[in-house]
Amino acid sequence: MDIDKLTSTTADSLTVTRVFGAPISQDGTLVIPVAMVAGGWGGGERPSGADTGPETGSGSGGLARPLGVYVLRDGKVRWVPAVNATLVAITALIVVRRLVEGALLRRLGRAG
């Protein structure tokens, strides 16, 4: 198991450019992507047995999520967040459900 190769490969895979791409400059505007990137790796080796050689294993994984972009134009910086439409929709459904449940419980409490 080549630890240096494993860590190098993992580090090369976990970059903002994997999420968004490189910064873009056009017509005096610069757009800089921002992402949350996390990862890890692990590995191990078991000494050789009587009939076998050493047993090794390793693995790595990562997560990259877009957070937004910085837009630089005319000497001003503006933050534009990335919107997770699925998360927004799920949150809205949960809020509506709780409001409806609360209204039903209040109505049942008054009827009884």
C-alpha positions as CSV (number, residue, x, y, z in Angstrom):
1,M,0.0,0.0,0.0
2,D,1.5,3.3,-1.1
3,I,0.3,5.8,1.5
4,D,1.8,8.8,-0.3
5,K,0.0,7.9,-3.6
6,L,-3.3,7.4,-1.7
7,T,-3.2,10.7,0.1
8,S,-2.1,12.6,-3.0
9,T,-4.9,11.0,-5.1
10,T,-7.5,11.9,-2.4
11,A,-6.3,15.5,-2.0
12,D,-6.3,16.0,-5.8
13,S,-9.9,14.8,-6.0
14,L,-11.2,17.0,-3.2
15,T,-11.1,20.5,-4.7
16,V,-13.5,23.4,-5.3
17,T,-13.0,23.0,-9.0
18,R,-14.6,19.5,-8.8
19,V,-17.8,21.3,-7.6
20,F,-17.8,24.5,-9.6
21,G,-14.8,24.8,-11.9
22,A,-12.2,27.5,-12.0
23,P,-12.9,31.2,-11.3
24,I,-14.3,33.0,-14.3
25,S,-13.3,36.5,-15.4
26,Q,-15.3,38.3,-18.1
27,D,-16.0,42.0,-19.0
28,G,-14.5,43.3,-15.7
29,T,-16.4,40.8,-13.5
30,L,-14.7,38.1,-11.5
31,V,-16.7,35.1,-10.2
32,I,-15.0,33.0,-7.5
33,P,-16.6,29.7,-6.6
34,V,-16.8,28.6,-2.9
35,A,-17.5,25.1,-1.8
36,M,-17.3,22.9,1.3
37,V,-14.9,20.1,0.7
38,A,-14.2,17.3,3.2
39,G,-12.6,13.9,2.9
40,G,-10.6,11.2,4.5
41,W,-8.8,8.0,4.0
42,G,-7.8,5.0,5.9
43,G,-5.8,1.8,5.5
44,G,-4.3,-1.0,7.3
45,E,-2.2,-4.1,7.0
46,R,-2.3,-7.5,8.6
47,P,0.9,-9.5,9.0
48,S,1.3,-12.5,6.7
49,G,-0.1,-15.8,7.8
50,A,1.4,-19.2,7.5
51,D,0.0,-19.7,4.0
52,T,-0.5,-16.2,2.8
53,G,1.4,-12.9,2.3
54,P,0.5,-9.7,4.1
55,E,-3.1,-8.5,3.6
56,T,-3.6,-4.9,3.0
57,G,-6.6,-2.7,2.5
58,S,-7.4,1.0,2.1
59,G,-10.1,3.3,1.1
60,S,-10.9,7.0,0.7
61,G,-14.0,9.1,0.3
62,G,-15.1,12.7,0.1
63,L,-17.9,15.2,-0.1
64,A,-18.0,18.4,-2.0
65,R,-21.0,20.8,-1.9
66,P,-21.3,24.2,-3.6
67,L,-21.9,27.0,-1.1
68,G,-22.0,30.0,-3.5
69,V,-19.9,32.4,-5.4
70,Y,-18.2,35.8,-4.7
71,V,-18.9,38.2,-7.5
72,L,-16.3,41.1,-7.8
73,R,-17.4,44.0,-10.1
74,D,-16.5,47.7,-10.1
75,G,-14.5,47.4,-6.9
76,K,-17.4,45.8,-4.9
77,V,-17.8,42.2,-3.7
78,R,-21.2,40.5,-3.5
79,W,-21.9,37.0,-2.1
80,V,-24.4,34.9,-4.0
81,P,-25.3,31.7,-2.1
82,A,-26.0,28.4,-3.9
83,V,-29.6,27.3,-3.3
84,N,-30.4,23.7,-2.5
85,A,-34.0,23.5,-4.0
86,T,-34.6,20.1,-2.5
87,L,-33.7,21.2,1.0
88,V,-35.9,24.3,0.6
89,A,-38.8,22.2,-0.5
90,I,-38.5,19.6,2.3
91,T,-38.2,22.4,4.9
92,A,-41.4,24.1,3.5
93,L,-43.3,20.8,3.6
94,I,-42.3,20.2,7.2
95,V,-43.4,23.7,8.2
96,V,-46.7,23.3,6.5
97,R,-47.3,19.9,8.0
98,R,-46.6,21.3,11.5
99,L,-48.9,24.2,11.0
100,V,-51.7,22.0,9.8
101,E,-51.2,19.5,12.6
102,G,-51.2,22.4,15.1
103,A,-54.5,23.8,13.7
104,L,-56.1,20.4,13.8
105,L,-55.0,19.8,17.4
106,R,-56.3,23.2,18.4
107,R,-59.7,22.5,16.7
108,L,-60.0,19.1,18.3
109,G,-59.2,20.5,21.7
110,R,-62.0,23.1,21.4
111,A,-64.5,20.5,20.0
112,G,-63.9,18.2,23.0
